[in-house]
């Protein structure tokens, strides 16, 4: 992995370490705890919103080829497609 991370790479890293689906807020909190936010290639004023948008866009645009799935609706959580079952 390169020294700078994209939001997608950050999400992938956090979910690989998790034993359950996580919300966008949980993904971001774990990223902060691990200092991964400092490795992002860019960070704006609303990183949680950006993170959520990147996950949703990835799922919508790549559909079956996305690495992520929406695991639950309320609360909305995301998981790795490879660990779906």
Biotite code that builds the C-alpha atoms (Angstrom):
import biotite.structure as struc

atoms = struc.array([
    struc.Atom([0.000, 0.000, 0.000], chain_id="A", res_id=1, res_name="UNK", atom_name="CA", element="C"),
    struc.Atom([1.330, 3.468, -0.844], chain_id="A", res_id=2, res_name="UNK", atom_name="CA", element="C"),
    struc.Atom([2.236, 5.970, 1.863], chain_id="A", res_id=3, res_name="UNK", atom_name="CA", element="C"),
    struc.Atom([-0.872, 8.039, 1.056], chain_id="A", res_id=4, res_name="UNK", atom_name="CA", element="C"),
    struc.Atom([-4.277, 6.409, 1.381], chain_id="A", res_id=5, res_name="UNK", atom_name="CA", element="C"),
    struc.Atom([-7.544, 7.010, -0.412], chain_id="A", res_id=6, res_name="UNK", atom_name="CA", element="C"),
    struc.Atom([-10.776, 6.873, 1.576], chain_id="A", res_id=7, res_name="UNK", atom_name="CA", element="C"),
    struc.Atom([-11.490, 3.530, -0.094], chain_id="A", res_id=8, res_name="UNK", atom_name="CA", element="C"),
    struc.Atom([-8.136, 2.111, 1.040], chain_id="A", res_id=9, res_name="UNK", atom_name="CA", element="C"),
    struc.Atom([-8.690, 3.454, 4.556], chain_id="A", res_id=10, res_name="UNK", atom_name="CA", element="C"),
    struc.Atom([-12.135, 1.811, 4.705], chain_id="A", res_id=11, res_name="UNK", atom_name="CA", element="C"),
    struc.Atom([-10.758, -1.464, 3.387], chain_id="A", res_id=12, res_name="UNK", atom_name="CA", element="C"),
    struc.Atom([-7.986, -1.454, 5.997], chain_id="A", res_id=13, res_name="UNK", atom_name="CA", element="C"),
    struc.Atom([-10.377, -0.800, 8.893], chain_id="A", res_id=14, res_name="UNK", atom_name="CA", element="C"),
    struc.Atom([-12.982, -3.363, 7.785], chain_id="A", res_id=15, res_name="UNK", atom_name="CA", element="C"),
    struc.Atom([-10.310, -6.039, 7.311], chain_id="A", res_id=16, res_name="UNK", atom_name="CA", element="C"),
    struc.Atom([-9.389, -5.599, 10.972], chain_id="A", res_id=17, res_name="UNK", atom_name="CA", element="C"),
    struc.Atom([-12.984, -5.677, 12.185], chain_id="A", res_id=18, res_name="UNK", atom_name="CA", element="C"),
    struc.Atom([-14.972, -8.721, 13.229], chain_id="A", res_id=19, res_name="UNK", atom_name="CA", element="C"),
    struc.Atom([-18.312, -7.112, 12.333], chain_id="A", res_id=20, res_name="UNK", atom_name="CA", element="C"),
    struc.Atom([-19.877, -4.554, 9.974], chain_id="A", res_id=21, res_name="UNK", atom_name="CA", element="C"),
    struc.Atom([-19.253, -0.934, 10.969], chain_id="A", res_id=22, res_name="UNK", atom_name="CA", element="C"),
    struc.Atom([-20.993, 2.391, 10.505], chain_id="A", res_id=23, res_name="UNK", atom_name="CA", element="C"),
    struc.Atom([-19.211, 5.279, 8.796], chain_id="A", res_id=24, res_name="UNK", atom_name="CA", element="C"),
    struc.Atom([-18.706, 6.928, 12.204], chain_id="A", res_id=25, res_name="UNK", atom_name="CA", element="C"),
    struc.Atom([-17.158, 3.744, 13.611], chain_id="A", res_id=26, res_name="UNK", atom_name="CA", element="C"),
    struc.Atom([-14.871, 3.368, 10.592], chain_id="A", res_id=27, res_name="UNK", atom_name="CA", element="C"),
    struc.Atom([-13.691, 6.963, 10.997], chain_id="A", res_id=28, res_name="UNK", atom_name="CA", element="C"),
    struc.Atom([-13.207, 6.619, 14.770], chain_id="A", res_id=29, res_name="UNK", atom_name="CA", element="C"),
    struc.Atom([-11.046, 3.520, 14.304], chain_id="A", res_id=30, res_name="UNK", atom_name="CA", element="C"),
    struc.Atom([-9.071, 5.311, 11.586], chain_id="A", res_id=31, res_name="UNK", atom_name="CA", element="C"),
    struc.Atom([-8.406, 8.191, 13.999], chain_id="A", res_id=32, res_name="UNK", atom_name="CA", element="C"),
    struc.Atom([-7.343, 5.775, 16.746], chain_id="A", res_id=33, res_name="UNK", atom_name="CA", element="C"),
    struc.Atom([-4.818, 4.206, 14.364], chain_id="A", res_id=34, res_name="UNK", atom_name="CA", element="C"),
    struc.Atom([-3.618, 7.498, 12.911], chain_id="A", res_id=35, res_name="UNK", atom_name="CA", element="C"),
    struc.Atom([-4.768, 6.534, 9.425], chain_id="A", res_id=36, res_name="UNK", atom_name="CA", element="C"),
    struc.Atom([-6.386, 9.949, 8.965], chain_id="A", res_id=37, res_name="UNK", atom_name="CA", element="C"),
    struc.Atom([-2.876, 11.406, 8.764], chain_id="A", res_id=38, res_name="UNK", atom_name="CA", element="C"),
    struc.Atom([-2.112, 9.081, 5.837], chain_id="A", res_id=39, res_name="UNK", atom_name="CA", element="C"),
    struc.Atom([-5.024, 10.266, 3.682], chain_id="A", res_id=40, res_name="UNK", atom_name="CA", element="C"),
    struc.Atom([-4.010, 11.842, 0.392], chain_id="A", res_id=41, res_name="UNK", atom_name="CA", element="C"),
    struc.Atom([-6.460, 14.676, 1.119], chain_id="A", res_id=42, res_name="UNK", atom_name="CA", element="C"),
    struc.Atom([-8.792, 15.551, 3.951], chain_id="A", res_id=43, res_name="UNK", atom_name="CA", element="C"),
    struc.Atom([-11.482, 18.195, 3.944], chain_id="A", res_id=44, res_name="UNK", atom_name="CA", element="C"),
    struc.Atom([-13.633, 19.802, 6.589], chain_id="A", res_id=45, res_name="UNK", atom_name="CA", element="C"),
    struc.Atom([-16.164, 16.938, 6.620], chain_id="A", res_id=46, res_name="UNK", atom_name="CA", element="C"),
    struc.Atom([-14.150, 13.711, 6.385], chain_id="A", res_id=47, res_name="UNK", atom_name="CA", element="C"),
    struc.Atom([-16.939, 11.528, 7.787], chain_id="A", res_id=48, res_name="UNK", atom_name="CA", element="C"),
    struc.Atom([-19.328, 12.720, 5.069], chain_id="A", res_id=49, res_name="UNK", atom_name="CA", element="C"),
    struc.Atom([-16.633, 12.190, 2.434], chain_id="A", res_id=50, res_name="UNK", atom_name="CA", element="C"),
    struc.Atom([-15.916, 8.690, 3.725], chain_id="A", res_id=51, res_name="UNK", atom_name="CA", element="C"),
    struc.Atom([-19.598, 7.764, 3.602], chain_id="A", res_id=52, res_name="UNK", atom_name="CA", element="C"),
    struc.Atom([-19.994, 9.222, 0.120], chain_id="A", res_id=53, res_name="UNK", atom_name="CA", element="C"),
    struc.Atom([-16.981, 7.284, -1.177], chain_id="A", res_id=54, res_name="UNK", atom_name="CA", element="C"),
    struc.Atom([-18.401, 4.000, 0.135], chain_id="A", res_id=55, res_name="UNK", atom_name="CA", element="C"),
    struc.Atom([-21.877, 4.665, -1.316], chain_id="A", res_id=56, res_name="UNK", atom_name="CA", element="C"),
    struc.Atom([-20.444, 5.702, -4.705], chain_id="A", res_id=57, res_name="UNK", atom_name="CA", element="C"),
    struc.Atom([-18.202, 2.635, -4.805], chain_id="A", res_id=58, res_name="UNK", atom_name="CA", element="C"),
    struc.Atom([-21.160, 0.331, -4.144], chain_id="A", res_id=59, res_name="UNK", atom_name="CA", element="C"),
    struc.Atom([-23.416, 2.130, -6.644], chain_id="A", res_id=60, res_name="UNK", atom_name="CA", element="C"),
    struc.Atom([-20.912, 2.477, -9.494], chain_id="A", res_id=61, res_name="UNK", atom_name="CA", element="C"),
    struc.Atom([-19.112, -0.845, -9.176], chain_id="A", res_id=62, res_name="UNK", atom_name="CA", element="C"),
    struc.Atom([-22.165, -2.827, -8.017], chain_id="A", res_id=63, res_name="UNK", atom_name="CA", element="C"),
    struc.Atom([-21.122, -6.494, -7.971], chain_id="A", res_id=64, res_name="UNK", atom_name="CA", element="C"),
    struc.Atom([-17.457, -5.557, -8.350], chain_id="A", res_id=65, res_name="UNK", atom_name="CA", element="C"),
    struc.Atom([-17.421, -3.348, -5.254], chain_id="A", res_id=66, res_name="UNK", atom_name="CA", element="C"),
    struc.Atom([-15.383, -4.610, -2.320], chain_id="A", res_id=67, res_name="UNK", atom_name="CA", element="C"),
    struc.Atom([-18.101, -3.339, 0.036], chain_id="A", res_id=68, res_name="UNK", atom_name="CA", element="C"),
    struc.Atom([-21.700, -4.173, 0.819], chain_id="A", res_id=69, res_name="UNK", atom_name="CA", element="C"),
    struc.Atom([-24.318, -2.369, 2.853], chain_id="A", res_id=70, res_name="UNK", atom_name="CA", element="C"),
    struc.Atom([-24.806, -4.792, 5.736], chain_id="A", res_id=71, res_name="UNK", atom_name="CA", element="C"),
    struc.Atom([-27.718, -3.127, 7.535], chain_id="A", res_id=72, res_name="UNK", atom_name="CA", element="C"),
    struc.Atom([-30.075, -0.194, 7.114], chain_id="A", res_id=73, res_name="UNK", atom_name="CA", element="C"),
    struc.Atom([-30.779, 1.205, 10.611], chain_id="A", res_id=74, res_name="UNK", atom_name="CA", element="C"),
    struc.Atom([-28.129, 1.786, 11.642], chain_id="A", res_id=75, res_name="UNK", atom_name="CA", element="C"),
    struc.Atom([-26.420, 1.774, 8.262], chain_id="A", res_id=76, res_name="UNK", atom_name="CA", element="C"),
    struc.Atom([-23.337, -0.402, 8.408], chain_id="A", res_id=77, res_name="UNK", atom_name="CA", element="C"),
    struc.Atom([-20.877, -1.586, 5.788], chain_id="A", res_id=78, res_name="UNK", atom_name="CA", element="C"),
    struc.Atom([-18.937, -4.796, 5.406], chain_id="A", res_id=79, res_name="UNK", atom_name="CA", element="C"),
    struc.Atom([-16.528, -6.491, 3.065], chain_id="A", res_id=80, res_name="UNK", atom_name="CA", element="C"),
    struc.Atom([-18.218, -8.437, 0.290], chain_id="A", res_id=81, res_name="UNK", atom_name="CA", element="C"),
    struc.Atom([-15.658, -11.241, 0.694], chain_id="A", res_id=82, res_name="UNK", atom_name="CA", element="C"),
    struc.Atom([-16.785, -11.717, 4.325], chain_id="A", res_id=83, res_name="UNK", atom_name="CA", element="C"),
    struc.Atom([-20.511, -11.409, 3.620], chain_id="A", res_id=84, res_name="UNK", atom_name="CA", element="C"),
    struc.Atom([-21.470, -14.892, 4.801], chain_id="A", res_id=85, res_name="UNK", atom_name="CA", element="C"),
])
